[in-house]
């Protein structure tokens, strides 16, 4: 099964790095976050990737020694594992849905596929995610996560602190954590380059009862800001020691 990684955004909230390189190429613990994401899929046996590049896409292309031409597959080794990669320029200003739609040409009409964002790490069991998708037989499955809140939570009763929790899990509910599985038919829900994936395509699938959520309570973290990068660095360094 092929995996699309959306790797073309501007990453403006991480401008300290993205003024020079695309966000998926920002290094965490010595490797671009893109490679960490690919490694996680490879761990579960998914070794065919389509990198939907855009902003500063040449930096992604130059990273892979075997890259020859936009849109053509090439073989490479990642962590000593053989995999097949396609890097395609989906446009600098194309929105998330549009980037996904531009990858439609790489699939047969009977194929299912996985896709995720190029700035989020998780230890999600991708085999369980796929089994969940197959079980419900719907158009698309999203991984729902409950990340830590940005600030500590204090509960107060009659002027006394009843509970003090440093950055607990958010109580507002589940959010989109990426790591999707979808049918080829989902491409038909995307109009053009200006389509935001998280708006009309997923909202339409939801209204039609064609969107399922795989609830995941394990490690998940996206890299939006410099602080996020620093936190991910700390997490990955600790995991290397263990």
LINHUFEN-V246777 format. One record per pair of residues at least 24 apart in sequence whose C-alpha atoms are under 10 Angstrom apart, sorted by the first residue. I is the first residue (numbers start at 0). GAP is how many residues later the second one is. Records with the same first field share a line. If there is no record, write none. Layout:
I=GAP, GAP
This chain:
0=44, 45, 46, 47, 48, 110, 111, 112, 113
1=44, 45, 46, 47, 48, 82, 83, 104, 105, 109, 110, 111, 112, 113
2=35, 38, 43, 44, 45, 46, 47, 48, 82, 109, 110, 111, 112, 113, 176, 177, 178
3=44, 45, 46, 47, 48, 81, 82, 83, 95, 96, 99, 109, 110, 111, 112, 113, 114, 175, 176
4=29, 32, 33, 44, 45, 46, 47, 48, 82, 94, 95, 109, 110, 111, 112, 113, 114, 174
5=28, 44, 45, 46, 47, 48, 84, 89, 90, 91, 93, 94, 109, 110, 111, 112, 113
6=27, 43, 44, 45, 46, 47, 48, 50, 53, 80, 81, 82, 83, 89, 92, 109, 110, 111, 112
7=43, 44, 45, 46, 47, 48, 49, 52, 80, 81, 82, 83, 84, 85, 86, 87, 88, 91, 109, 110
8=43, 44, 45, 46, 47, 48, 82, 83, 84, 85, 86, 87, 90, 108, 109, 110
9=44, 45, 46, 82, 83
10=44, 108, 212, 213, 214
11=212, 213
12=210, 211, 212, 213
13=209, 210, 211, 212, 213, 214, 215
14=210, 211
15=209, 210
16=209
17=37, 38
18=37
19=36, 39
20=34, 35, 36, 37, 38, 39
21=31, 32, 33, 34, 35, 36, 37, 38, 96
22=32, 33, 95, 96, 200, 201
23=29, 36, 93, 94, 95, 96, 199
24=32, 34, 35, 38, 93, 94
25=93, 197, 203
26=202, 206
27=195, 201, 202, 203, 204, 205, 206, 207, 208, 209
28=200, 201, 203, 204, 205, 206, 207, 208, 211
29=203, 207
31=28, 31, 86, 87
32=85, 86, 87, 88, 190, 196, 199
33=26, 83, 84, 85, 86, 87
34=43, 44, 83
35=42, 43, 82, 83, 84, 85, 86
36=79, 80, 81, 82, 83, 84, 85, 86
37=40, 41, 45, 80, 83
38=39, 40, 42
39=81, 82, 83, 84, 85, 86
40=73, 82, 83, 84, 85, 86
41=36, 37, 39, 40, 41
42=36, 38, 82, 83
43=81, 82, 83
44=36, 38, 81, 82
45=37, 38, 68, 80, 81
46=31, 34, 35, 36, 37, 38
47=25, 26, 27, 34, 35, 36, 37, 38
48=24, 34, 35, 36, 37, 38, 65, 66
49=34, 35, 36, 37, 38, 50, 53, 56, 65
50=34, 35, 36, 37, 38, 39, 48, 52, 64, 67
51=34, 35, 36, 37, 38, 39, 44, 47, 48, 49, 50, 51, 65, 66
52=34, 35, 36, 37, 38, 39, 41, 46, 65
53=33, 34, 35, 36, 37, 38, 39, 40, 41, 45
54=34, 35, 36, 37, 38, 39
55=33, 35, 36
56=30, 31, 32, 33, 34, 35
57=29, 31
59=27
60=25, 26, 27, 28
70=32, 34, 35
71=34
72=33
89=103
90=102
92=100, 101
93=98, 99, 100, 101, 102
94=97, 98, 99, 100, 101, 102
95=94, 97, 98, 99, 100, 101, 102, 103
96=90, 92, 93, 94, 95, 96, 97, 98, 99, 100, 101, 102, 103, 104, 105
97=89, 92, 93, 94, 95, 96, 97, 98, 99
98=91, 93, 94, 95, 96, 97, 98
99=86, 87, 90, 92, 93, 95, 96, 97
100=85, 86, 87, 88, 89, 90, 91, 92, 94, 96
101=85, 88, 90, 91
102=84
103=80, 81, 82, 83, 84
106=77
107=76
108=74, 75, 76
109=73, 74, 75
110=71, 72, 73, 74
111=27, 28, 69, 70, 71, 72, 73, 74
112=27, 67, 68, 69, 70, 71
113=26, 27, 64, 65, 66, 67, 68, 69
114=27, 63, 64, 65, 66, 67
115=26, 27, 61, 62, 63, 64, 65
116=60, 61, 62, 63, 105
117=60, 104, 105
118=59, 102, 103, 104, 105, 110
119=57, 58, 59, 100, 101, 102, 103, 104, 112
120=56, 57, 58, 98, 99, 100, 101, 102, 111
121=55, 56, 57, 94, 96, 97, 98, 99, 100
122=93, 94, 95, 96, 97, 98
123=55, 92, 93, 94, 95, 96
124=91, 93
125=53, 54, 55
127=86
128=50, 51, 52, 84, 85, 86, 87
129=50, 51, 52, 84
131=49, 80, 81, 82
132=47, 48, 49, 50, 78, 79, 80, 81
133=47, 48
135=74, 75, 76
136=45, 46, 73, 74, 75
137=43, 44, 45, 67, 70, 71, 72, 73, 74
138=42, 43, 44, 45, 46, 47, 63, 66, 67, 69, 70, 71, 72, 73
139=40, 41, 42, 43, 44, 45, 46, 62, 65, 66, 69, 70, 71, 72, 73
140=37, 38, 39, 40, 41, 42, 61, 64, 69, 70, 71, 72, 73
141=33, 34, 35, 36, 37, 38, 39, 40, 60, 69, 70, 71, 72, 73
142=31, 32, 33, 34, 35, 36, 37, 38, 69, 70, 71, 72, 73
143=29, 30, 31, 32, 33, 34, 35, 36, 68, 69, 70, 71, 72, 73
144=24, 25, 28, 29, 30, 31, 32, 33, 68, 69, 70, 71, 72, 73, 74, 75, 76
145=24, 25, 26, 27, 28, 29, 30, 31, 69, 70, 71, 72, 73, 74
146=24, 26, 27, 28, 30, 70, 71, 72, 73, 74, 75
147=72, 73
168=48
173=39, 41, 42, 43
174=38, 40
175=37
176=37, 38, 39, 43, 44, 45
177=42, 44
178=35
179=32, 33, 34
180=31
181=29
185=24
